[in-house]
Amino acid sequence: MNDLHTHQKKLLFKSSHRGSKEMDILLGRFVEKYIELFNSAELDMLETLLELDDNDIYQYALDKVKIPEDLNNRVMELLKDYTMLKK
């Protein structure tokens, strides 16, 4: 397995094993849908996102709080769009 594929598998696992069933489902399905489209830099952005607390991710995804500048990127925009479609 190459490094990119290993990174993708790690992030897919991490996204679907969060601790809360709702976020496991939301983030797991989001990552399943988009992970193949992400380049290496975007995978790093996703990894940073997955390091956050579930409640923070949820608040950002639903646009309930202002997204910090360092997290305001393509990955977050895709998550927001994905989350809004699921409401």
Secondary structure, 3 states (H helix, E strand, C coil): CCHHHHHHHHHHHHHHCCCCHHHHHHHHHHHHHHHHHCCHHHHHHHHHHHCCCHHHHHHHHCCCCCCCHHHCCHHHHHHHHHHHHHC
